[in-house]
Amino acid sequence: MSSRLADRLIAARHRLFVGRAAELDLFQSALAAPDLPFCVLYVFGIGGVGKTTLLREFARLCAQLQTLAISLDARTIEPSPDSFLAALRRALDLTPSDSPIQVLAAAPYRHVLLIDTYETIAPLDA
């Protein structure tokens, strides 16, 4: 067992996670597919149903499959392109002059962007 507290918390959360087998299977099969079957997987539901917990499980699956998972909590992001890019830049540990879009596009590996509470930045859809 890992001695890192973060690893122990992740393991404990995973042990308590139940259900959502279809969603986990869909996500895992997409990660394993040579060509992505979709580019956006929208998880929705009423508050308290477990969307955040499901996103954490998606991140855990990414780690198992050695896929970079970038997690953002949209509650901390203003609904503007500059604010979103700044949050993405911080998550990727980039300098202010780096373009996160270019960095991700040039990456030779697959990556996943997990955005929790997306509805708060929905104005960016346009």
Secondary structure, DSSP 4 states (H G I P E B T S, - for coil): ----HHHHHHHHHHHH----HHHHHHHHHHHH-SS-S-S------STTSSHHHHHHHHHHHHHHTT-EEEEEEGGGS-SSHHHHHHHHHHHTT--TTS-HHHHHHH-SS-EEEEEETGGGGGGGG-
